[in-house]
Amino acid sequence: MIKNKILLFFLFFGTMCQAQTSHFLYYKLNGCASKKAILYNVRGESSVGIDTAYLQQSGGFAFSNIEKYPAGMYVVSFNDSVYTEVILNDEDIVLEANIENILMTMEVRKSVENQILFGYWQYAIMIKDSVNKYNLTRQKILQATYGNENKQSLKLYEDINRLNDKLYDFIDEEKKLHPESFAPKLLLSYQIPSYRRYLAGNGNLPYDSEKEYYWNHFLDNVDFSDPRLLNSKVVYVTISDFITNFGGPATTKNYNNIISKVMALANSNEEVYQYCLNLFIKNFDNTIWEDVFVYLIDNYYTNSFNLNESIRKYYVNKSTIIKNLKPGKKAPSIILPDSAGNLVDLYNIKAKAKMIIFYSSDCPHCEEAMPDLKKIYNDYKNSGLEVIGVAIDDEASMWKNNIIKDSLTWISVSDLKGMSSPIVNSYNIWMTPTIYILDKKDIIMSKPKGPAEIQAALLQVLY
């Protein structure tokens, strides 16, 4: 029976090899009970199933015609917890491993890309084990010496650095041996440049701080001109880590600087540029960082390569709306019916200060904020404050019952169109509650984020 299975595999293998223009992936996972394997395409944080293979008599799974997929990192999944990352790049792939320890038992029978990939991972695990042992010994020494270095601890530190350098050396060697391969470039992209190695280079001058070095070199190992890297997690992970490391303190200036640095590198390839731009837009659209979103649209989106006209109009319009909602601009018109059906015009309300509260009757955050908002209204209404509560609701009974339940005595209006209301667009409402403070001429004074900011704005307008 075993001989028959082996014969079946080689018959299959031989048949596949006869096709000069097609490639296959054959994966035998010993001990796996699954009868099905799914091949996933990886792109940043997303993965999409693109092919399915069923268990063959040979005991493995075969995906055919994989040459149709672009080069990159893919995932072969057997169930939610058992999967393997593999590189597809216009070559045949034959893998075998044991389910108890897939990584360390992996044998790459065919595929230069995956021989490099798994060779690195297996080597990295051995290096990491040694580094952990050295680190543990070094920590014990430092504890015994109350943090003071001695010859033994310094020697261990040098040994740790030497071991870590071997991972860089592994990648460098594979790059020399296989200059056209994707695997070395992908592996290098995951490596953060080393300031220590930089200082060891001939003629390299030190930076004022280690942080300054990493700001200038954090992205050096990612080739933004190579769109193949998009078919992996590496660009997404690197940009996310860059934001995490250099986005603090969280300010518009810091985020804009990060965007400028990444987009300058991404400008070398249309596909990479569009991916990075969309990633930033996804991160900053509908957030408190409205100025960052505007910076993205005005400086990069309108200059991108292939614009979808309808999407371009949407983003340009949204950027314009946000800019028109800044302090000093006149608030957009609001003419909506109150709970009795009478139209209320924002511009006709006479008050020294107006507070517009956009809320929803079924919003828990709004419910939590109501006691503070009601107190502010009661404290300042005799000084000239009027509140206009704009309910982003679509059910009249819910809206009216909420007014009664919360004893809302201010002006309450709604067109009962929910998030489809034109007012949502004109005031860029993406979360509730959202609050605007206006002066008596309906000029926007502030978009406060809590009771303290509301009171500070009202004191400025009323007194």
C-alpha positions as CSV (number, residue, x, y, z in Angstrom):
1,M,0.0,0.0,0.0
2,I,2.8,2.4,0.9
3,K,4.6,1.6,-2.4
4,N,1.4,2.3,-4.3
5,K,1.0,5.7,-2.6
6,I,4.6,6.6,-3.4
7,L,4.0,5.5,-7.0
8,L,0.9,7.6,-7.2
9,F,2.7,10.7,-6.0
10,F,5.6,10.3,-8.5
11,L,3.1,9.7,-11.3
12,F,1.4,12.9,-10.3
13,F,4.7,14.7,-9.9
14,G,5.9,13.5,-13.2
15,T,2.8,14.6,-15.0
16,M,3.0,18.0,-13.5
17,C,6.7,18.4,-14.5
18,Q,5.9,17.7,-18.1
19,A,4.0,21.0,-18.3
20,Q,6.6,23.7,-19.0
21,T,4.4,26.7,-18.4
22,S,2.5,25.6,-15.3
23,H,3.5,25.1,-11.7
24,F,2.1,23.3,-8.7
25,L,2.3,23.3,-4.9
26,Y,2.3,19.8,-3.3
27,Y,2.2,19.7,0.6
28,K,2.1,16.6,2.7
29,L,1.5,17.3,6.4
30,N,1.9,14.1,8.3
31,G,-0.5,13.6,11.2
32,C,-3.1,16.1,9.8
33,A,-6.7,14.9,10.0
34,S,-8.0,17.5,7.7
35,K,-9.4,16.3,4.3
36,K,-9.1,19.8,2.8
37,A,-6.6,22.6,2.5
38,I,-7.2,26.2,1.5
39,L,-4.7,28.5,-0.2
40,Y,-5.0,32.1,1.0
41,N,-3.6,35.2,-0.6
42,V,-2.1,37.6,1.9
43,R,-2.2,41.4,1.5
44,G,-1.4,43.4,4.6
45,E,-3.8,42.6,7.4
46,S,-6.2,40.8,5.0
47,S,-6.2,37.3,3.6
48,V,-8.5,35.9,1.0
49,G,-9.1,32.2,0.1
50,I,-8.2,31.7,-3.6
51,D,-8.0,27.9,-4.0
52,T,-8.9,24.6,-2.3
53,A,-7.2,21.2,-2.5
54,Y,-8.5,17.9,-1.2
55,L,-6.5,15.1,0.4
56,Q,-5.1,12.7,-2.2
57,Q,-4.2,9.0,-1.9
58,S,-0.6,10.0,-1.7
59,G,-1.4,11.7,1.7
60,G,-0.8,15.2,0.4
61,F,-2.6,18.2,-1.0
62,A,-2.0,19.6,-4.5
63,F,-2.7,23.0,-5.8
64,S,-2.2,23.3,-9.6
65,N,-1.5,26.2,-11.9
66,I,-0.1,28.4,-9.1
67,E,1.8,30.4,-11.7
68,K,-1.4,32.5,-12.2
69,Y,-0.9,34.0,-8.8
70,P,1.4,37.0,-8.3
71,A,4.7,36.4,-6.4
72,G,4.3,36.9,-2.7
73,M,3.6,35.2,0.7
74,Y,0.6,32.9,0.8
75,V,-0.9,30.7,3.5
76,V,-1.9,27.1,3.3
77,S,-4.6,26.5,6.0
78,F,-5.8,23.1,7.1
79,N,-8.0,24.5,9.9
80,D,-8.2,27.6,12.1
81,S,-5.1,26.7,14.1
82,V,-3.0,24.7,11.6
83,Y,-1.5,26.7,8.7
84,T,1.8,27.3,6.9
85,E,3.1,30.4,5.2
86,V,4.7,29.7,1.8
87,I,6.2,31.8,-1.0
88,L,4.8,31.5,-4.5
89,N,7.0,32.8,-7.2
90,D,6.7,31.0,-10.5
91,E,8.2,27.6,-9.5
92,D,7.1,24.2,-8.4
93,I,6.8,23.6,-4.6
94,V,7.0,20.3,-2.8
95,L,6.8,20.4,1.0
96,E,6.5,17.8,3.8
97,A,6.3,18.3,7.6
98,N,4.9,16.8,10.8
99,I,1.9,18.5,12.4
100,E,3.5,18.3,15.9
101,N,6.1,20.8,14.9
102,I,5.6,22.1,11.4
103,L,8.4,24.6,11.3
104,M,11.3,22.5,12.6
105,T,10.3,19.4,10.7
106,M,9.7,21.1,7.4
107,E,11.5,19.6,4.4
108,V,11.4,21.6,1.3
109,R,11.9,19.0,-1.4
110,K,11.5,21.5,-4.3
111,S,11.4,25.4,-4.3
112,V,14.4,27.7,-3.9
113,E,12.2,30.4,-2.4
114,N,10.9,28.2,0.3
115,Q,14.2,26.6,1.0
116,I,15.5,30.0,1.8
117,L,12.4,31.0,3.8
118,F,12.2,27.9,6.0
119,G,16.0,27.7,6.2
120,Y,16.0,31.2,7.7
121,W,13.1,30.4,10.1
122,Q,14.8,27.2,11.4
123,Y,18.1,29.0,11.8
124,A,16.4,32.0,13.5
125,I,14.8,29.7,16.1
126,M,18.1,28.2,17.0
127,I,19.7,31.6,17.3
128,K,16.8,32.9,19.4
129,D,17.2,29.9,21.8
130,S,20.9,30.7,22.3
131,V,20.2,34.4,22.7
132,N,17.5,33.7,25.3
133,K,20.0,31.6,27.3
134,Y,22.7,34.2,27.1
135,N,20.2,36.9,28.1
136,L,19.0,34.9,31.1
137,T,22.6,34.3,32.3
138,R,23.5,38.0,31.8
139,Q,20.4,39.2,33.7
140,K,21.4,37.0,36.7
141,I,24.9,38.5,36.7
142,L,23.5,42.0,36.5
143,Q,21.1,41.2,39.4
144,A,24.0,39.9,41.5
145,T,26.1,43.0,40.7
146,Y,23.2,45.5,41.2
147,G,23.2,46.4,37.5
148,N,27.0,47.0,37.2
149,E,28.6,45.4,34.1
150,N,31.6,43.2,34.5
151,K,33.8,41.2,32.0
152,Q,31.5,38.3,32.0
153,S,28.3,40.3,31.4
154,L,30.0,42.4,28.7
155,K,31.2,39.2,27.0
156,L,27.7,37.8,27.0
157,Y,26.4,41.1,25.5
158,E,29.0,40.8,22.7
159,D,28.0,37.2,22.1
160,I,24.3,38.1,21.9
161,N,25.1,40.8,19.3
162,R,27.3,38.4,17.4
163,L,24.4,35.8,17.3
164,N,21.9,38.5,16.1
165,D,24.4,39.5,13.4
166,K,24.3,36.0,12.0
167,L,20.6,36.5,11.0
168,Y,21.7,39.5,8.9
169,D,24.6,37.5,7.5
170,F,22.2,34.6,6.5
171,I,20.1,37.0,4.5
172,D,23.1,38.7,2.9
173,E,24.5,35.4,1.8
174,E,21.2,34.2,0.3
175,K,21.0,37.5,-1.6
176,K,24.4,36.9,-3.1
177,L,23.5,33.3,-4.0
178,H,20.0,34.1,-5.3
179,P,19.9,37.7,-6.4
180,E,16.6,37.3,-8.3
181,S,14.8,35.5,-5.5
182,F,12.0,37.1,-3.5
183,A,12.6,35.4,-0.2
184,P,15.8,37.3,0.8
185,K,14.2,40.6,0.0
186,L,11.1,39.7,2.1
187,L,13.2,38.5,5.0
188,L,15.3,41.6,4.9
189,S,12.2,43.7,4.9
190,Y,11.2,42.4,8.4
191,Q,14.6,43.3,9.8
192,I,14.8,46.7,11.6
193,P,18.1,48.4,10.8
194,S,20.7,48.2,13.6
195,Y,22.2,51.4,15.0
196,R,25.0,49.3,16.5
197,R,25.9,47.8,13.1
198,Y,25.7,51.3,11.5
199,L,28.2,52.7,14.0
200,A,30.5,49.7,13.3
201,G,30.6,50.7,9.6
202,N,33.6,52.6,8.2
203,G,33.2,56.3,8.3
204,N,29.7,56.4,9.7
205,L,29.2,59.4,12.0
206,P,27.0,59.0,15.1
207,Y,23.6,60.6,15.3
208,D,22.7,62.9,18.2
209,S,20.4,60.2,19.5
210,E,19.5,56.6,18.7
211,K,15.9,57.7,18.1
212,E,17.2,60.1,15.4
213,Y,19.0,57.3,13.7
214,Y,15.8,55.1,13.6
215,W,13.7,58.0,12.4
216,N,16.0,58.3,9.4
217,H,16.6,54.6,8.8
218,F,13.7,52.6,10.2
219,L,12.3,52.0,6.7
220,D,15.6,51.4,4.9
221,N,15.2,47.6,4.5
222,V,11.8,47.8,2.8
223,D,12.1,48.2,-1.0
224,F,9.1,50.4,-1.7
225,S,9.7,50.0,-5.4
226,D,8.8,46.3,-5.4
227,P,5.0,45.7,-5.4
228,R,5.6,42.0,-4.6
229,L,6.0,43.0,-1.0
230,L,2.4,44.0,-0.9
231,N,1.5,40.4,-1.2
232,S,2.7,39.8,2.3
233,K,2.2,41.5,5.7
234,V,5.6,43.3,5.7
235,V,4.6,46.7,4.3
236,Y,1.5,46.9,6.6
237,V,3.5,45.7,9.6
238,T,6.4,48.1,9.0
239,I,4.3,51.2,8.5
240,S,2.2,50.3,11.6
241,D,5.4,49.9,13.6
242,F,6.7,53.1,12.3
243,I,3.6,54.9,13.4
244,T,3.7,53.2,16.8
245,N,7.4,54.2,17.3
246,F,7.3,57.8,16.0
247,G,3.6,58.8,16.2
248,G,4.0,59.8,19.9
249,P,3.2,62.2,21.3
250,A,0.1,61.9,19.1
251,T,0.0,65.2,17.2
252,T,-1.0,66.2,13.7
253,K,2.5,67.3,13.0
254,N,4.0,64.0,14.0
255,Y,1.5,62.0,11.9
256,N,2.0,64.3,8.9
257,N,5.7,63.8,9.1
258,I,5.3,60.0,9.1
259,I,3.0,60.2,6.1
260,S,5.4,62.4,4.2
261,K,8.4,60.1,4.8
262,V,6.5,56.9,3.8
263,M,4.8,58.5,0.7
264,A,8.1,59.9,-0.5
265,L,9.5,56.3,-0.6
266,A,6.3,54.9,-2.0
267,N,6.3,57.3,-4.9
268,S,8.7,55.0,-6.8
269,N,5.9,52.6,-7.6
270,E,2.3,53.3,-8.5
271,E,0.8,50.2,-6.8
272,V,2.8,50.6,-3.6
273,Y,2.0,54.3,-3.5
274,Q,-1.8,53.6,-3.8
275,Y,-1.6,50.9,-1.1
276,C,0.2,53.1,1.4
277,L,-2.1,56.0,0.7
278,N,-5.2,53.9,1.2
279,L,-3.7,52.4,4.4
280,F,-3.2,55.9,5.8
281,I,-6.7,57.0,4.7
282,K,-8.2,54.0,6.4
283,N,-6.3,54.8,9.6
284,F,-7.2,58.5,9.7
285,D,-10.6,58.8,8.0
286,N,-13.5,59.2,10.5
287,T,-11.1,59.8,13.5
288,I,-10.4,62.8,15.7
289,W,-7.4,63.4,13.4
290,E,-9.3,65.3,10.8
291,D,-6.4,67.6,9.9
292,V,-4.3,64.6,9.1
293,F,-7.0,63.3,6.8
294,V,-7.2,66.6,5.1
295,Y,-3.4,66.6,4.7
296,L,-3.6,63.2,3.1
297,I,-6.3,64.1,0.6
298,D,-4.9,67.6,-0.3
299,N,-1.3,66.6,-0.6
300,Y,-1.3,63.0,-1.8
301,Y,-4.7,61.6,-2.9
302,T,-5.3,64.3,-5.5
303,N,-1.8,63.6,-6.9
304,S,-2.2,59.8,-6.9
305,F,-1.7,57.8,-10.1
306,N,-5.1,56.4,-11.2
307,L,-7.9,58.1,-9.5
308,N,-11.4,56.7,-9.5
309,E,-13.4,59.8,-10.3
310,S,-16.3,59.1,-8.0
311,I,-14.1,58.2,-5.1
312,R,-11.9,61.3,-5.8
313,K,-15.0,63.5,-5.7
314,Y,-16.1,61.9,-2.4
315,Y,-12.7,62.5,-0.7
316,V,-12.2,66.0,-2.1
317,N,-15.7,67.0,-1.0
318,K,-15.1,65.5,2.5
319,S,-11.8,67.4,2.8
320,T,-13.6,70.6,1.9
321,I,-16.4,70.0,4.4
322,I,-13.9,69.4,7.2
323,K,-12.0,72.6,6.4
324,N,-15.3,74.5,6.4
325,L,-16.1,73.2,9.9
326,K,-13.0,74.8,11.4
327,P,-13.3,77.5,14.1
328,G,-13.9,80.9,12.4
329,K,-16.2,79.4,9.7
330,K,-19.9,79.9,9.6
331,A,-21.8,76.8,10.7
332,P,-23.8,75.0,7.9
333,S,-27.5,75.7,7.9
334,I,-29.8,73.5,9.9
335,I,-33.5,73.6,9.2
336,L,-35.2,70.6,10.8
337,P,-38.6,69.8,12.4
338,D,-38.9,69.6,16.2
339,S,-40.9,66.9,17.9
340,A,-44.2,68.8,17.3
341,G,-43.5,69.1,13.6
342,N,-42.5,72.8,13.6
343,L,-39.5,73.7,11.5
344,V,-36.6,75.2,13.4
345,D,-33.9,77.3,11.7
346,L,-30.5,77.4,13.4
347,Y,-29.8,80.9,12.0
348,N,-33.1,82.3,13.5
349,I,-32.3,81.2,17.0
350,K,-31.4,84.2,19.1
351,A,-28.7,83.4,21.7
352,K,-25.2,84.6,22.7
353,A,-23.9,81.1,22.4
354,K,-25.3,78.0,20.7
355,M,-24.3,74.4,21.5
356,I,-25.3,71.9,18.8
357,I,-25.4,68.3,20.1
358,F,-25.5,65.6,17.4
359,Y,-26.6,62.4,19.2
360,S,-28.6,59.2,18.7
361,S,-31.3,58.0,21.0
362,D,-29.8,54.5,21.1
363,C,-26.2,55.6,21.6
364,P,-24.8,54.5,25.0
365,H,-22.0,57.1,24.9
366,C,-24.7,59.8,24.4
367,E,-26.6,58.5,27.3
368,E,-23.5,58.6,29.5
369,A,-22.8,62.2,28.4
370,M,-26.4,63.5,28.9
371,P,-26.1,64.3,32.7
372,D,-23.1,66.5,32.1
373,L,-24.6,68.2,29.1
374,K,-27.9,68.9,30.9
375,K,-26.0,70.4,33.8
376,I,-24.0,72.7,31.5
377,Y,-27.2,73.8,29.8
378,N,-28.8,74.6,33.2
379,D,-25.7,76.4,34.4
380,Y,-25.4,78.7,31.4
381,K,-28.9,79.1,29.8
382,N,-29.6,82.2,31.9
383,S,-26.3,83.7,30.6
384,G,-27.4,83.3,27.0
385,L,-26.8,79.7,26.0
386,E,-29.2,77.8,23.8
387,V,-28.8,74.1,23.0
388,I,-30.0,72.4,19.8
389,G,-30.1,68.7,20.1
390,V,-30.0,67.1,16.6
391,A,-31.1,63.4,16.8
392,I,-29.5,61.1,14.2
393,D,-32.6,58.8,14.5
394,D,-34.9,57.1,12.1
395,E,-37.8,56.2,14.5
396,A,-40.1,58.9,15.7
397,S,-41.3,57.0,18.8
398,M,-37.7,56.3,20.0
399,W,-36.7,59.9,19.5
400,K,-39.8,61.4,21.3
401,N,-39.7,58.8,24.1
402,N,-36.0,59.6,24.7
403,I,-36.8,63.3,25.0
404,I,-39.3,62.5,27.7
405,K,-37.1,59.9,29.4
406,D,-34.1,62.2,29.7
407,S,-36.2,65.3,30.4
408,L,-34.6,67.3,27.5
409,T,-35.9,70.8,27.8
410,W,-33.6,72.3,25.1
411,I,-34.6,72.5,21.4
412,S,-34.8,69.0,19.9
413,V,-34.9,68.4,16.1
414,S,-34.6,65.5,13.7
415,D,-35.5,64.6,10.1
416,L,-35.6,60.9,11.1
417,K,-33.3,59.9,8.3
418,G,-30.6,58.5,10.6
419,M,-27.2,58.3,9.0
420,S,-28.7,59.1,5.6
421,S,-29.6,62.6,6.7
422,P,-28.0,65.4,4.7
423,I,-27.0,67.0,8.0
424,V,-24.7,64.0,8.7
425,N,-22.7,64.9,5.6
426,S,-22.7,68.7,6.0
427,Y,-21.4,68.4,9.6
428,N,-19.2,65.3,8.9
429,I,-20.8,63.3,11.7
430,W,-19.2,59.9,12.0
431,M,-19.6,59.4,15.8
432,T,-22.1,60.5,18.5
433,P,-22.2,62.6,20.5
434,T,-20.5,65.3,18.4
435,I,-20.7,68.9,19.7
436,Y,-20.1,72.3,18.2
437,I,-20.1,75.7,20.0
438,L,-21.2,78.7,18.0
439,D,-21.3,82.4,18.8
440,K,-24.4,84.6,18.2
441,K,-23.5,85.0,14.6
442,D,-23.3,81.2,14.1
443,I,-19.6,81.2,13.7
444,I,-18.0,78.0,14.8
445,M,-15.9,78.6,17.9
446,S,-15.0,75.1,19.0
447,K,-15.6,71.4,18.5
448,P,-15.1,70.3,22.1
449,K,-14.4,66.7,23.2
450,G,-15.7,66.8,26.8
451,P,-17.3,68.9,29.6
452,A,-14.1,70.8,30.4
453,E,-13.6,71.9,26.8
454,I,-17.2,72.8,26.5
455,Q,-17.1,75.0,29.5
456,A,-13.9,76.7,28.4
457,A,-15.4,77.5,25.0
458,L,-18.7,78.8,26.6
459,L,-16.8,81.1,29.0
460,Q,-14.9,82.6,26.0
461,V,-18.2,83.2,24.1
462,L,-20.5,84.2,26.9
463,Y,-18.3,86.5,29.0
